[in-house]
Amino acid sequence: MSYTSVVRIYATTQEPDYDNPWQALTPSNGTGSGVIIGPNRILTGAHVVANATFVQVQKVATPDKYIARVEDICHDCDLALLAIEAEGFMDGIQPPELGELPRLRDRVSVVGYPVGGEEISITEGVVSRIEVQRYSHSQRYLLAVTVDAAINSGNSGGPVFRDGKVSGIAFQKLNNADNIGEMVPAPLIKRFLEGVERKDIPNKVPGLGFATQRLENPTLRKKLGLKEGESGVLVSSVAYDNPSWDILKIGDVLMQINDLPIANNGTVRYRGEYRTRFDVIMGEHHFGDICQLKILRDGEKQDISLTLGGLKYLVPRNQYDTPPTFFIYAGLVFQPLSRNFLSTWKNWWDEGPKEFLYHYYSGMPTEKRQEIVVLSQVLADEINVGYESFYNESIVEVNGETPKNMMDFVHKIEKSDQIVEIRTSGHGLIVLDKAQLQAAHKRILNRYHIRQDRSENLQFT
């Protein structure tokens, strides 16, 4: 078949600097692949154009490049739609059809522009696995298809064909493994394109917002009231202000989601063939969809309707296309703990502060604490002498009160009278005189060439 619909994407990106959140890092250039799926519309990977400031597209065997813009993007499932406004772009091109979810052992072709050459590359392989996987771009667990065709840098965003139809979009490869790559499958692509057409909801993958424990132990199942032949998972925590908040309770046993019975190991039989995590169905839903749950609560079975929406983490996962949130006070730089901030440590999962890692892996938002505010840096000045060792600690109290989130933290600081007392997780005590701060504030910003003391989303005073 002809692969004239496959294009090369050139993206100039500029990422935020979470070490110095008031500025951005130096722009960088990268390439990826994509496929034309409709008139002047190109499907590619979200990570190919994340934080992009300028995007160009080049067709097969054509030296000219066309300027593109990001029309829609879903970082959750690593997909993006580009638009080309130049006339003649579609000349000689017939967009391929979108196929269905492949089956195990189906033969597929990965087409794109891997680094190391200028011409289009085609590698072939078979589908070896279909199950929920962690998407490295978003950290979400969604359905993915594993193939043994080579997927290398530059292939990202390119199509995976089966029987001449687009069956998926290449998005990542497994480290420490040869010729093992993964693609975003057709069901998630269809959900994304449906979301592009809808303007009433965010084009994101919804979630549930609770944590579970497996029920593989028979004594535990008996204690919870499960009968012989019944199965499910135990609801161990429910995240505040998430879809399941005030719907599910700790101690509930989730037995079924929609029409899929949940096994004691937390899996379901997806599409009657593939055993994988029970939240696999999230990749086919939109915000506002209704999910039917069957639970066991206090020994009685109940049917519950849950309206799907966005996930809110105590520590936000990877964020793109948005500047960091920060607040500078007396030369002390504060920001919410996030995966982006953790990534300022090269091997953050090993080198990051243990307190921060605990919040990332195990923390859940509560009504009293919806974000972790951290002191990320101390800009040296006479007003903060003696406090320089308190950086990379979280804020426990401001004037005796625990801040709910970053905005609440700023409010508590600014409504203080003459003295501000801040306690950190390392048992540090910071005391500041607001009268002295008036003179120091402008001096510190000018000394460190900082334009403003806070991010735009905190400009409420």
C-alpha positions as CSV (number, residue, x, y, z in Angstrom):
1,M,0.0,0.0,0.0
2,S,1.0,3.7,-0.4
3,Y,2.1,5.6,2.7
4,T,1.7,9.1,1.3
5,S,-0.5,10.0,4.2
6,V,2.4,9.6,6.7
7,V,4.2,12.8,7.5
8,R,7.2,14.0,9.4
9,I,6.6,16.6,12.2
10,Y,9.1,19.2,13.3
11,A,8.4,20.8,16.7
12,T,10.1,23.6,18.5
13,T,9.3,23.3,22.2
14,Q,10.0,25.4,25.3
15,E,9.5,23.7,28.6
16,P,8.9,25.5,31.9
17,D,11.8,25.6,34.4
18,Y,10.5,24.1,37.7
19,D,13.8,24.9,39.4
20,N,13.2,28.6,38.6
21,P,9.4,28.6,37.9
22,W,9.2,32.2,36.9
23,Q,11.1,31.5,33.7
24,A,11.3,28.9,30.9
25,L,14.1,26.6,29.7
26,T,16.0,27.2,26.4
27,P,13.9,26.2,23.3
28,S,14.7,22.8,21.8
29,N,13.9,21.1,18.5
30,G,12.6,17.6,17.9
31,T,11.0,15.5,15.3
32,G,8.2,12.9,15.2
33,S,5.7,11.3,12.9
34,G,2.0,11.6,12.1
35,V,-0.7,10.5,9.7
36,I,-3.2,12.5,7.7
37,I,-6.7,11.3,8.8
38,G,-8.9,13.9,7.1
39,P,-8.8,17.2,5.1
40,N,-5.8,19.1,6.4
41,R,-5.9,17.2,9.7
42,I,-3.0,15.2,11.1
43,L,-3.1,12.7,14.0
44,T,0.1,12.4,16.1
45,G,1.3,11.9,19.6
46,A,0.7,14.5,22.3
47,H,4.3,14.2,23.5
48,V,5.5,15.1,20.0
49,V,4.0,18.6,20.3
50,A,3.8,19.1,24.0
51,N,4.9,22.6,25.1
52,A,5.3,23.4,21.4
53,T,5.9,27.0,20.2
54,F,6.2,26.3,16.5
55,V,5.2,23.2,14.5
56,Q,5.9,22.2,10.9
57,V,4.9,19.2,8.8
58,Q,6.6,17.6,5.8
59,K,5.0,15.1,3.4
60,V,6.7,12.1,1.9
61,A,9.3,12.9,-0.8
62,T,8.4,16.7,-0.6
63,P,11.1,19.2,0.5
64,D,8.6,21.9,1.5
65,K,7.3,22.2,5.0
66,Y,3.9,23.4,6.1
67,I,3.1,25.4,9.2
68,A,0.7,23.5,11.5
69,R,-1.1,24.4,14.7
70,V,-2.3,22.2,17.5
71,E,-6.1,22.0,17.1
72,D,-6.7,19.6,20.0
73,I,-4.7,17.6,22.4
74,C,-5.2,14.9,25.0
75,H,-2.2,14.4,27.2
76,D,-3.9,11.6,29.1
77,C,-3.9,9.2,26.1
78,D,-1.0,10.8,24.3
79,L,-2.8,12.0,21.2
80,A,-2.9,15.3,19.3
81,L,-4.7,16.7,16.2
82,L,-2.8,19.2,14.0
83,A,-4.4,21.5,11.5
84,I,-2.8,22.7,8.2
85,E,-4.2,25.9,6.6
86,A,-2.1,25.9,3.4
87,E,-3.9,25.3,0.1
88,G,-2.8,22.2,-1.9
89,F,-1.6,20.2,1.2
90,M,-4.0,17.4,0.4
91,D,-3.0,17.1,-3.3
92,G,-2.4,13.4,-4.2
93,I,-3.3,12.2,-0.7
94,Q,-6.1,9.8,0.3
95,P,-6.4,9.6,4.1
96,P,-6.6,6.0,5.4
97,E,-9.5,4.7,7.4
98,L,-9.4,4.2,11.1
99,G,-9.5,0.4,11.9
100,E,-10.5,-1.6,15.0
101,L,-8.6,-3.0,18.0
102,P,-6.3,-5.7,16.6
103,R,-6.2,-9.2,17.9
104,L,-3.2,-11.1,19.3
105,R,-0.8,-12.3,16.6
106,D,-2.2,-9.9,14.0
107,R,0.5,-8.6,11.7
108,V,1.0,-4.8,11.7
109,S,3.3,-2.2,10.1
110,V,4.8,0.7,12.0
111,V,5.4,3.6,9.6
112,G,7.3,6.8,10.4
113,Y,10.5,8.8,10.4
114,P,12.9,7.4,13.1
115,V,16.1,9.4,13.7
116,G,19.1,8.5,11.6
117,G,17.7,9.1,8.2
118,E,15.5,11.3,6.0
119,E,13.3,8.8,4.3
120,I,10.2,7.0,5.6
121,S,10.8,3.8,7.5
122,I,8.5,0.7,7.6
123,T,9.0,-2.0,10.2
124,E,6.7,-5.1,10.6
125,G,5.7,-7.3,13.5
126,V,2.9,-8.9,15.3
127,V,0.6,-7.9,18.2
128,S,2.0,-9.7,21.3
129,R,0.0,-8.2,24.1
130,I,-3.2,-6.2,24.7
131,E,-3.7,-4.8,28.2
132,V,-3.6,-1.7,30.4
133,Q,-0.2,-0.1,30.5
134,R,1.3,3.0,32.1
135,Y,1.6,5.8,29.6
136,S,4.9,7.5,30.3
137,H,3.7,10.8,29.0
138,S,0.8,11.2,31.4
139,Q,1.4,8.4,34.0
140,R,-2.2,7.3,33.3
141,Y,-3.0,3.5,33.1
142,L,-4.8,3.0,29.9
143,L,-5.3,0.3,27.2
144,A,-2.2,-0.2,25.0
145,V,-1.2,-2.7,22.4
146,T,2.3,-4.2,22.4
147,V,4.0,-5.0,19.1
148,D,7.3,-6.6,18.3
149,A,8.0,-4.1,15.5
150,A,10.8,-1.6,16.1
151,I,9.6,1.7,17.5
152,N,12.5,4.2,17.8
153,S,12.9,7.9,18.5
154,G,11.2,9.8,15.7
155,N,8.6,7.1,15.1
156,S,6.5,8.5,17.9
157,G,3.1,9.7,16.7
158,G,3.3,7.7,13.5
159,P,0.6,5.2,12.4
160,V,0.5,1.5,12.9
161,F,-1.3,-0.1,10.0
162,R,-3.3,-3.4,10.0
163,D,-4.9,-4.4,6.7
164,G,-4.3,-0.9,5.3
165,K,-6.2,0.8,8.1
166,V,-4.8,2.8,11.1
167,S,-5.0,0.5,14.0
168,G,-3.0,2.6,16.4
169,I,-0.5,5.4,17.0
170,A,3.1,4.5,18.1
171,F,3.9,6.2,21.4
172,Q,6.6,4.5,23.4
173,K,8.9,1.5,23.6
174,L,9.9,-0.7,26.5
175,N,13.3,0.1,28.0
176,N,15.9,-2.8,28.2
177,A,14.0,-4.7,25.5
178,D,14.6,-5.2,21.8
179,N,11.9,-4.4,19.3
180,I,9.2,-4.1,21.9
181,G,7.0,-1.1,21.4
182,E,3.5,0.1,22.3
183,M,0.7,1.9,20.4
184,V,-2.4,3.9,21.4
185,P,-5.1,1.5,20.1
186,A,-8.1,2.4,17.9
187,P,-10.7,2.6,20.7
188,L,-8.8,5.4,22.4
189,I,-8.2,7.2,19.1
190,K,-12.0,7.1,18.4
191,R,-12.7,8.5,21.9
192,F,-10.2,11.3,21.3
193,L,-11.6,12.2,17.8
194,E,-15.2,12.2,19.3
195,G,-13.9,14.6,21.9
196,V,-12.5,16.9,19.3
197,E,-16.0,17.3,17.8
198,R,-17.6,18.0,21.2
199,K,-17.1,21.5,22.6
200,D,-19.1,21.0,25.9
201,I,-16.5,18.9,27.8
202,P,-12.7,18.8,28.2
203,N,-11.1,16.3,25.8
204,K,-9.6,14.3,28.6
205,V,-9.8,10.7,29.8
206,P,-12.1,10.6,32.8
207,G,-11.3,8.6,36.0
208,L,-12.9,7.2,39.1
209,G,-10.8,8.6,42.0
210,F,-10.4,5.8,44.5
211,A,-7.8,3.2,45.4
212,T,-8.5,-0.5,45.9
213,Q,-7.0,-3.6,47.5
214,R,-7.1,-7.0,46.0
215,L,-9.2,-9.7,47.7
216,E,-7.2,-12.8,46.9
217,N,-7.2,-13.8,50.6
218,P,-10.2,-16.1,51.4
219,T,-10.4,-15.1,55.0
220,L,-10.6,-11.4,54.1
221,R,-13.3,-12.1,51.5
222,K,-15.3,-14.0,54.2
223,K,-14.9,-11.1,56.7
224,L,-16.3,-8.7,54.1
225,G,-19.3,-10.8,53.4
226,L,-18.5,-12.2,50.0
227,K,-20.0,-15.6,49.3
228,E,-18.5,-18.5,47.5
229,G,-18.1,-17.7,43.8
230,E,-18.4,-13.9,44.4
231,S,-15.4,-11.6,43.8
232,G,-14.3,-8.0,43.7
233,V,-11.9,-5.5,45.2
234,L,-11.9,-3.5,48.4
235,V,-12.2,0.3,48.3
236,S,-9.3,1.3,50.5
237,S,-9.5,5.1,50.0
238,V,-11.6,7.7,48.2
239,A,-10.0,10.9,46.9
240,Y,-11.6,14.2,47.9
241,D,-13.4,16.2,45.1
242,N,-13.0,13.3,42.7
243,P,-15.9,11.5,40.8
244,S,-16.3,8.8,43.5
245,W,-16.3,11.2,46.4
246,D,-19.5,10.9,48.4
247,I,-20.5,8.0,46.2
248,L,-18.2,5.2,47.4
249,K,-17.1,4.6,51.0
250,I,-14.0,3.0,52.5
251,G,-14.8,-0.6,53.1
252,D,-17.1,-1.0,50.1
253,V,-16.4,-4.1,47.9
254,L,-16.6,-3.2,44.2
255,M,-17.9,-6.3,42.4
256,Q,-18.8,-5.1,38.9
257,I,-18.2,-2.1,36.7
258,N,-20.8,-1.6,33.9
259,D,-21.4,-5.2,32.8
260,L,-18.0,-6.5,33.7
261,P,-17.5,-8.7,36.8
262,I,-14.3,-7.8,38.7
263,A,-12.0,-10.6,39.8
264,N,-10.3,-10.7,43.1
265,N,-7.1,-9.6,41.6
266,G,-8.8,-6.4,40.2
267,T,-9.1,-7.5,36.6
268,V,-12.0,-7.9,34.1
269,R,-12.4,-9.8,30.9
270,Y,-12.3,-6.9,28.4
271,R,-14.2,-7.4,25.2
272,G,-14.6,-11.0,26.2
273,E,-10.9,-11.8,25.4
274,Y,-8.3,-9.8,27.3
275,R,-7.9,-9.9,31.1
276,T,-6.7,-6.6,32.4
277,R,-7.3,-3.9,35.0
278,F,-11.0,-3.0,35.7
279,D,-10.5,0.7,34.8
280,V,-9.7,-0.2,31.2
281,I,-13.1,1.1,30.2
282,M,-12.1,4.7,31.1
283,G,-10.4,4.9,27.7
284,E,-13.8,4.6,26.0
285,H,-15.7,7.2,28.0
286,H,-16.0,11.0,28.2
287,F,-16.6,13.5,31.1
288,G,-20.2,13.3,32.1
289,D,-20.7,9.7,31.1
290,I,-22.5,7.5,33.6
291,C,-20.7,4.4,35.0
292,Q,-22.8,1.6,36.7
293,L,-21.2,0.0,39.7
294,K,-22.3,-3.0,41.7
295,I,-21.0,-2.9,45.3
296,L,-21.2,-4.8,48.5
297,R,-21.7,-2.4,51.4
298,D,-22.3,-3.6,55.0
299,G,-23.2,-7.1,53.7
300,E,-25.8,-5.8,51.2
301,K,-25.4,-5.5,47.4
302,Q,-26.2,-2.2,45.9
303,D,-26.3,-0.7,42.3
304,I,-24.7,2.7,42.1
305,S,-24.5,5.3,39.3
306,L,-21.3,7.3,39.1
307,T,-20.8,10.3,36.9
308,L,-17.3,10.3,35.4
309,G,-15.1,13.3,35.5
310,G,-11.5,14.5,35.9
311,L,-9.0,13.1,38.4
312,K,-7.5,15.3,41.0
313,Y,-4.3,14.1,42.6
314,L,-2.6,15.3,45.8
315,V,0.5,15.5,43.7
316,P,-0.4,16.3,40.1
317,R,1.1,14.0,37.4
318,N,3.0,15.4,34.3
319,Q,1.6,18.7,33.2
320,Y,2.1,20.3,29.8
321,D,1.2,23.5,27.9
322,T,0.8,25.4,31.1
323,P,3.3,27.4,33.2
324,P,4.2,26.5,36.8
325,T,2.3,27.9,39.8
326,F,4.6,29.8,42.1
327,F,4.7,32.4,44.8
328,I,7.8,34.4,46.0
329,Y,7.6,35.9,49.5
330,A,10.7,37.4,51.3
331,G,12.9,35.6,48.8
332,L,11.3,32.2,49.6
333,V,10.0,30.4,46.5
334,F,6.9,28.3,47.1
335,Q,5.2,26.0,44.6
336,P,2.8,23.0,44.8
337,L,4.5,19.6,44.8
338,S,4.1,18.0,41.3
339,R,5.6,15.3,39.2
340,N,7.2,18.1,37.1
341,F,9.0,19.5,40.2
342,L,10.1,16.0,41.2
343,S,11.6,15.6,37.8
344,T,14.2,18.3,38.6
345,W,16.1,15.5,40.3
346,K,17.7,13.5,37.5
347,N,16.7,10.1,39.1
348,W,13.8,11.6,41.0
349,W,12.3,8.2,42.0
350,D,15.6,7.5,43.9
351,E,17.1,10.9,44.7
352,G,14.0,12.9,45.5
353,P,13.2,13.8,49.1
354,K,11.5,10.8,50.7
355,E,8.7,12.9,52.1
356,F,7.8,14.1,48.5
357,L,8.0,10.6,47.1
358,Y,5.6,9.3,49.8
359,H,3.1,12.0,48.9
360,Y,3.5,11.2,45.2
361,Y,3.0,7.4,45.5
362,S,0.7,7.1,48.5
363,G,-0.9,10.5,49.1
364,M,-4.6,11.2,48.4
365,P,-6.3,14.6,48.5
366,T,-8.5,15.3,51.5
367,E,-10.9,18.1,52.4
368,K,-8.2,19.6,54.6
369,R,-5.2,19.2,52.3
370,Q,-5.7,19.2,48.5
371,E,-2.2,20.1,47.5
372,I,1.3,19.9,49.1
373,V,2.9,23.4,49.2
374,V,6.7,23.2,49.2
375,L,9.5,25.7,49.8
376,S,11.5,24.9,46.7
377,Q,14.3,27.6,46.9
378,V,15.6,30.4,49.0
379,L,16.8,33.5,47.2
380,A,19.4,34.8,49.6
381,D,18.7,38.2,51.2
382,E,19.2,39.7,54.6
383,I,15.5,39.2,55.4
384,N,15.7,35.4,55.1
385,V,19.1,34.9,56.7
386,G,19.1,31.6,58.7
387,Y,16.3,30.0,56.6
388,E,18.4,28.9,53.7
389,S,18.5,25.2,54.8
390,F,14.7,24.8,54.8
391,Y,14.3,24.4,51.0
392,N,12.8,21.2,49.7
393,E,10.5,20.9,52.7
394,S,6.7,21.1,52.7
395,I,4.7,23.7,54.5
396,V,2.9,22.3,57.5
397,E,1.3,25.5,59.0
398,V,0.9,29.2,58.3
399,N,0.1,31.1,61.5
400,G,-1.1,27.8,63.1
401,E,-3.3,26.7,60.1
402,T,-2.6,24.1,57.5
403,P,-3.0,25.4,54.0
404,K,-5.4,23.4,51.8
405,N,-3.7,24.3,48.6
406,M,-1.5,26.9,47.0
407,M,-4.2,29.5,46.7
408,D,-5.2,29.1,50.3
409,F,-1.5,29.3,51.3
410,V,-1.2,32.7,49.6
411,H,-4.4,33.9,51.2
412,K,-3.2,33.0,54.6
413,I,0.1,34.8,54.0
414,E,-1.4,38.0,52.8
415,K,-4.2,38.2,55.4
416,S,-1.6,38.0,58.2
417,D,-1.2,41.0,60.5
418,Q,2.4,42.0,61.3
419,I,4.1,38.7,61.8
420,V,4.0,35.6,59.5
421,E,5.0,32.3,61.1
422,I,5.6,29.3,58.7
423,R,6.4,25.8,59.9
424,T,8.0,23.3,57.6
425,S,7.9,19.5,57.6
426,G,11.5,19.4,58.8
427,H,10.4,21.1,62.1
428,G,11.7,24.5,60.8
429,L,10.2,27.7,62.0
430,I,10.3,30.8,59.7
431,V,9.2,34.1,61.2
432,L,8.9,37.2,59.0
433,D,8.0,40.8,59.8
434,K,5.7,42.2,57.2
435,A,6.9,45.7,57.8
436,Q,10.4,44.7,56.9
437,L,9.2,42.8,53.8
438,Q,7.7,46.0,52.2
439,A,11.3,47.3,51.6
440,A,12.8,43.9,50.8
441,H,10.2,42.8,48.2
442,K,11.2,44.9,45.3
443,R,14.9,44.6,46.1
444,I,14.8,40.8,45.9
445,L,12.9,40.7,42.7
446,N,15.3,43.2,41.0
447,R,18.4,41.4,42.3
448,Y,17.3,38.1,40.8
449,H,15.7,39.6,37.6
450,I,12.2,38.3,38.4
451,R,9.4,40.2,36.7
452,Q,6.6,39.3,39.2
453,D,6.3,37.6,42.5
454,R,3.6,35.0,41.5
455,S,2.2,33.1,38.6
456,E,-0.8,34.4,36.7
457,N,-3.2,32.0,38.3
458,L,-2.5,33.5,41.7
459,Q,-3.1,37.1,40.6
460,F,-6.2,37.5,42.7
461,T,-5.2,40.4,45.0
